[in-house]
Amino acid sequence: MELLLLTWLHLSNRAELRATPRKSDGSRTETGVFSTRSPERPNPIGLHRVQLLKISGNRLKVSPLEALDGTPLLDIKPVLQQDGR
């Protein structure tokens, strides 16, 4: 089952409005944060599409998750199929 996790990127700098794209080889120039995947954004909500691997009590094991340990989790949503299931 696939899930969408919404996280609060609590360590981000919300005052920063410009960023250099990832894997920059020096030829890329700074651009607005909304055109990058930078966690430095005014509204630091992270959206992560993950695969549910295991449920143990009230714990979920998912992968892959691009978030730091301790990142607050805001919500968990199931990924709906085309037919709405």
C-alpha positions in Angstrom: 0.0 0.0 0.0 1.2 3.5 -0.8 0.9 6.4 1.6 1.4 10.1 1.5 3.1 11.5 4.5 2.9 15.2 5.3 5.8 16.4 7.5 6.8 19.8 9.1 10.4 20.6 8.0 11.1 22.1 11.4 14.8 22.9 10.7 14.2 24.9 7.5 15.0 28.6 7.2 11.6 30.1 6.4 13.1 33.5 5.6 15.0 32.2 2.6 13.2 32.8 -0.7 16.0 31.8 -3.1 18.0 28.6 -3.5 20.5 27.0 -5.9 19.2 23.7 -7.4 20.5 20.4 -6.1 23.6 18.8 -7.6 24.7 22.1 -8.9 27.9 21.9 -10.9 28.5 25.6 -10.5 26.6 26.4 -13.8 23.2 26.6 -12.2 22.1 30.0 -10.8 20.1 30.8 -7.8 16.3 30.7 -8.3 13.1 31.0 -6.3 12.6 28.2 -3.7 9.2 27.2 -5.3 11.0 26.1 -8.4 13.4 23.8 -6.5 13.1 20.9 -4.0 14.7 23.0 -1.3 13.4 22.5 2.3 14.1 26.2 2.8 10.7 27.6 2.0 8.1 29.9 3.6 5.7 27.0 4.2 7.9 24.1 5.2 5.4 21.2 4.7 7.1 18.1 3.2 5.1 15.7 1.0 6.5 12.1 0.8 5.1 9.3 -1.2 6.1 6.0 0.5 5.4 2.3 0.5 4.0 0.8 3.7 6.2 -2.1 4.6 5.0 -3.2 8.0 2.5 -2.3 10.8 3.6 -3.0 14.4 1.1 -1.7 16.9 1.0 2.0 16.4 4.2 2.1 14.4 4.5 2.1 10.6 7.6 1.0 8.7 7.8 2.9 5.3 10.3 3.3 2.6 11.7 5.4 1.0 11.4 8.4 3.3 13.4 11.6 2.7 13.2 13.2 6.1 15.5 13.6 9.1 15.0 11.5 12.2 12.7 13.5 14.5 10.9 15.4 11.8 7.3 16.0 13.0 4.6 14.1 11.1 1.5 16.2 10.4 -0.7 13.6 8.6 -0.9 10.3 6.8 -3.1 9.8 3.7 -3.6 6.7 1.6 -2.8 7.0 -2.1 -6.0 6.3 -3.9 -6.2 4.3 -7.1 -7.8 5.7 -10.2 -11.1 4.0 -9.3 -11.2 5.7 -5.9 -10.3 2.7 -3.8 
